[in-house]
Amino acid sequence: MVRQWQEFFYDRNYESTPLVSPDFVKLADAHGIAGRAVRTRAEVEGAVNEARSAKGAFLLNFLVEKEDSVYPMIPVGSALHEMIRRPGKNPLVERPEDN
């Protein structure tokens, strides 16, 4: 969300937010834990079903676009009732075909 604030309210003045992460699925595998990377909304349902049917621990790593936004969000210095909901979409429902 810090990156999102920088984009929306600080003219994309990104400071200390580029995230470089390891391959968490490989890391889980190295510890004997099954896992799967999810790259699109269309993959979510199958991945969750796979995780739920797994015996033991299962890691789901959801990969999102660098500038994908998270909603609802509260602008800097705003109150809860001033939150920004998902613009242009139903704020309560999101389906794989919305991708």
C-alpha contacts under 8 A as a table, 3 or more apart, distances in Angstrom:
res1	aa1	res2	aa2	distance
1	M	4	Q	4.85
1	M	5	W	6.23
1	M	69	S	7.72
1	M	70	V	6.90
2	V	5	W	5.14
2	V	6	Q	6.27
2	V	17	T	7.18
3	R	6	Q	5.01
3	R	7	E	6.23
3	R	14	Y	6.71
3	R	17	T	5.85
3	R	67	E	7.93
4	Q	7	E	5.00
4	Q	8	F	6.10
4	Q	67	E	7.27
4	Q	69	S	6.31
4	Q	70	V	7.76
5	W	8	F	5.19
5	W	9	F	5.56
5	W	10	Y	6.95
5	W	75	P	7.35
5	W	76	V	7.52
6	Q	9	F	5.67
6	Q	10	Y	4.76
6	Q	11	D	6.65
6	Q	12	R	5.21
6	Q	13	N	5.82
6	Q	14	Y	5.87
7	E	10	Y	5.99
7	E	11	D	5.77
7	E	12	R	4.07
7	E	13	N	6.98
7	E	14	Y	7.43
8	F	11	D	6.63
8	F	12	R	7.04
9	F	12	R	7.71
9	F	75	P	7.99
9	F	76	V	7.93
10	Y	13	N	5.66
14	Y	17	T	6.37
14	Y	18	P	7.94
15	E	18	P	7.90
21	S	24	F	7.82
22	P	27	L	7.67
23	D	26	K	5.48
23	D	27	L	6.29
24	F	27	L	4.83
24	F	28	A	6.00
24	F	61	N	6.76
25	V	28	A	5.12
25	V	29	D	6.16
25	V	34	A	7.53
25	V	35	G	5.18
25	V	36	R	5.94
25	V	37	A	6.59
25	V	59	L	6.84
25	V	60	L	7.68
25	V	61	N	6.90
26	K	29	D	4.93
26	K	30	A	6.17
27	L	30	A	5.11
27	L	31	H	6.71
28	A	31	H	5.20
28	A	32	G	6.43
28	A	33	I	4.93
28	A	34	A	6.54
28	A	35	G	6.63
28	A	59	L	6.97
29	D	32	G	4.91
29	D	33	I	4.98
29	D	34	A	5.77
29	D	35	G	7.01
30	A	33	I	7.36
33	I	56	G	7.98
33	I	57	A	6.00
33	I	58	F	5.99
33	I	59	L	7.15
34	A	57	A	6.93
34	A	58	F	5.01
34	A	59	L	6.31
35	G	51	A	7.83
35	G	58	F	5.22
35	G	59	L	4.29
35	G	60	L	5.72
35	G	61	N	7.62
36	R	47	A	7.04
36	R	59	L	6.40
36	R	60	L	5.25
36	R	61	N	6.28
37	A	60	L	5.99
37	A	61	N	4.69
37	A	62	F	6.01
37	A	63	L	6.96
38	V	41	R	7.81
38	V	43	E	6.02
38	V	44	V	6.46
38	V	47	A	7.04
38	V	60	L	7.07
38	V	61	N	6.04
38	V	62	F	4.86
38	V	63	L	6.00
39	R	43	E	7.00
39	R	62	F	6.40
39	R	63	L	5.19
39	R	64	V	6.75
40	T	43	E	5.46
40	T	44	V	7.05
40	T	63	L	7.93
40	T	64	V	7.97
40	T	99	N	7.57
41	R	44	V	5.35
41	R	95	R	7.72
41	R	96	P	4.82
41	R	97	E	7.75
41	R	99	N	6.21
42	A	45	E	7.07
42	A	96	P	4.76
42	A	97	E	7.10
42	A	99	N	7.67
43	E	46	G	5.68
43	E	47	A	6.12
44	V	47	A	5.19
44	V	48	V	6.08
44	V	96	P	7.82
45	E	48	V	5.26
45	E	49	N	6.17
46	G	49	N	5.10
46	G	50	E	6.10
47	A	50	E	5.01
47	A	51	A	6.18
47	A	60	L	7.37
48	V	51	A	5.05
48	V	52	R	6.08
48	V	60	L	7.81
49	N	52	R	5.09
49	N	53	S	6.19
50	E	53	S	5.31
50	E	54	A	6.21
51	A	54	A	5.22
51	A	58	F	5.61
51	A	59	L	7.43
51	A	60	L	7.41
54	A	57	A	7.35
54	A	58	F	6.74
64	V	68	D	6.44
65	E	68	D	4.98
70	V	73	M	6.74
71	Y	84	I	7.00
71	Y	85	R	5.68
71	Y	86	R	5.47
72	P	83	M	6.34
72	P	84	I	5.51
72	P	85	R	4.55
72	P	86	R	6.26
73	M	83	M	5.49
73	M	84	I	5.33
73	M	85	R	6.80
74	I	78	S	6.27
74	I	79	A	7.18
74	I	80	L	6.54
74	I	82	E	6.71
74	I	83	M	4.42
74	I	84	I	6.14
75	P	78	S	5.43
75	P	82	E	7.68
75	P	83	M	6.69
75	P	84	I	7.38
78	S	82	E	6.10
78	S	83	M	7.56
79	A	82	E	5.41
79	A	83	M	7.22
80	L	83	M	5.63
84	I	87	P	7.71
85	R	91	P	6.08
86	R	89	K	5.96
86	R	90	N	7.16
86	R	91	P	5.24
87	P	91	P	7.76
89	K	94	E	8.00
90	N	93	V	5.64
90	N	94	E	7.23
91	P	94	E	7.79
94	E	98	D	6.48
95	R	98	D	5.40
95	R	99	N	7.73
96	P	99	N	5.81
